[in-house]
Amino acid sequence: MNPTGNTLRLACYGMLLWLVCFAASGHSAQSQAHWQSWYHSSLFSINYQKPPDHPLRIRVTGKWLGVSAKSVINLLHDTTRVSQWVKHVSAVTILSRPAPNQTLVLTHFDLPWPLRKRDMVTHACLLQKSPNSYVLAIRSVPEYPAEPGMTRIQPVIVQWVLTEQDNAVEIDYQISADIQGDAPQWFVDKVALRNTRMSFNALHALLQAPIHNAEAWAITPANTCPFE
């Protein structure tokens, strides 16, 4: 196995957790297919599905004490702190805010040679399901034209379900994404699981600071979404 090649592929998939903030079919949070266990700790568990001829689906569940749904949403939308938990994000541009609970964002990734630069356009929508439950639904936007020299990451489907209870937030996160390119899928899947674990540990650590909970909502919860 080529150590240099593996490092480059790992860097490529290291960006996947960034997709949770601004992200795209056939994925459903209510999928009845069997989830296989991969990792468990006191903070969260990671499970996965491997559909034939489709990218890996990853699911993370956990309960974080002293954390609110608002603090999670605000951190996910804090473009100034992305580098603290995801490498190789070179630029993040908010293209528009179609509604108070929605954002359309262009993200660039500058990956190490010889991998090509990648970009993605994503549409995020925050729903309030009950007084204590929120859903952040995220989809890639395939009709947005790709920039020259860029490889477009798509399709992407991401969903966060955040439920507040007993001074804690229960998290149910799912992602399915195709980063494109010719890296062996078995290796990409393996690195995706490892990087999910590292990124969620980093997210939990960042959420211990009170700043995100004290701020107003980065996007305002609502009861409608154009793609739900």
HUSUL-V751166 format. One record per helix or strand. SS is the DSSP state (@ for helix, = for strand). FROM is the first residue (numbers start at 0). LEN is the number of residues. If there is no record, write none. Layout:
SS|FROM|LEN, SS|FROM|LEN
This chain:
@|2|12, @|15|5, =|35|5, =|44|5, =|56|9, @|68|8, @|78|6, =|88|8, =|101|8, =|117|13, =|132|8, =|150|2, =|155|9, =|167|10, @|184|22, @|210|4, =|221|1
